[in-house]
Amino acid sequence: MRIGIVSDTHDCLPMIAKAIDGLLAARVEHVLHAGDFVAPFAVKPLARLHVPVSAVYGNNDGERQGLAAAFEPFGSVRSRAAVCELGGSRVVVVHEPLLLRQLAHSGDFDLCVYGHTHEVDVRRDGALIINPGEVCGYVSGRATMVVLDLDTMQPEVIDL
């Protein structure tokens, strides 16, 4: 199973469109979003993927009722952590890395995804840890996402 991992889209519709194009080309079956959509209008284009999206709110996501409604047709958004099983892998998605090490070493998860820092981070520390960087490209100057093959646990960082 191939999944897409994105974060920190920050209302940047042109880069969100590029990420969606990349995810469609990669034929992902599920998308994880580690937060900071900002406004509901930035979530709606994700419906074009026609795959489920599991997400968490970020620190810049203030309009939570509107964001939850925008996700309803194709996914869900959680307050602190989104936990799911995908392709036989136990997955947790958070925005901020505060409890990341504890989650990765808990033995409860095969994959821990986070955002917030806007920097790509792919490493194994207990579980596989992935921060896909930022889709928007505002902070680091590099717009990125990750495609992960859950069968091999091989991530691919993709520059947008």
N, C-alpha and C positions, 0 to 999 in steps of 0.2 A: 504494500500500500504506500502510495506517495502522498505526502501532505505538504501544504504550503504554510510557512510561518512568517508573519509580518508583525510590525509594531510601529508605533509613533507615526501615524499617517498625517496627523495634525491638519486636517481639512485641505490638504494639497491635492486637489482633484486631478491635475495632469499626471502626477506621480502615482496616484491611486490607480488611474487608468493603465499606466505602464505595468504596475504590479499585477493587475488583473490579467492583462494580456500575457504576461510571463507565466502566471499560474495556470491559465488556460492552455498555453503551449506545453507546459510541463505535465498536463493531465492529472492534476492533483485531485484526490477524492475527498479531502477535508482541508479546511484552513483554520489555523490558530492565529488569533490576533491578540497581542499582549498589551493592548490599551493605547490610550491617547488618540482617539478618533477626533475628538473635540465636539463636533456638531453632528446631529442626525443626518444632515444631507451628505456627509462624508461616508456614511455607512451604506446608504442605499445602493451605490454602484456595485457593492459586493454581491448583490443578487444576481448579477450577470454571470457569476461563476457556476451557478446551478449545483453547488455542493454545500454541505453543512459548514457553518462557521461557528467555532467556539471561541469566546472572547472574555476579557476582563476589562473593567474600567481602569483607566489611568488617572493620574493626579490632575490632568487637565480636562477631564470629562465631567462637566458640571450638569449638563442637561440629561440626567440619567433616565428620566421617564421617557423622554423623546428618543433617546438612544435605544432603550429596551424595545420600544414600539418599532423602531426601524429594523431591528434584528429579527423580530417575530417571524416574518415569512420564511427565513432560511437559517436561523441559528439562535444562539442565546448569548447573553452577556451576564457575567457574574460580578459581584462586588469585590471580592478579595482574591479568590482562586477559582479557576475552572478546572475541574477534574473529570477526565474521561478515559475510556479505553478505546484505542484505535489500533486496528491490525494486530491485536494481541499485546500491545504495549500500554502500560499504565502511564498516563500523561497528566501533568499539572502545569497550568499557565497562571502566572502572576505578573503584575506590572513592575513593581519595585523589587529589587533584589534582597530586601531585608532578611527574609527567612530562607533564602535560596540554598545556602549550604546545609541547613537542617533538613530541608525537603529532599535534596539530592542524596543525603546520607541516611535518610529514614528507612530505606529499603522498600518504601511504598511505591516508588515511581521509577520507570525506565527512562523517562524524558522529562526534564524541567525546562520550561520556556519562560523567559522574562523579557522586559523591555526597559523603558525609562532612561537608560544611560545614552541611548542613541549610538552606541558603539557595538560592532559585531563582536560576539564572544561565542566561540564554539569550543567546548572542552569536555572531558570526562573527569568528573570529581564525584565519585559515587555513581550517580546517574549521568546520562548525557545531558549537558547543559547547553542551551542555545539562546542567545540574544541575537535576533536577526538584524540588528541595527535599526536604522530609521528609513521608512519609505519616503518621507518628505524630503530628506536631504538638507534640512535647514540648519542643523547644529553641527554635524560632522562634515558636511559638504559631500557626503557619499550616500546615495540612495541605494538601499539594499533590501533583500529578502532572502529567505532560505527555503529550499526544497529538500525534504528529507524522505529517503526511502526507509520505511520502518522495517522492512524485511532484512536489510543489511545494516541499518542504523548509520548510513553514510549521508551526511549533510552536504549540500552544495550551496555555497553563498553566491547569490546572483546580484550583480550590479545592474541597476535600472537605468 
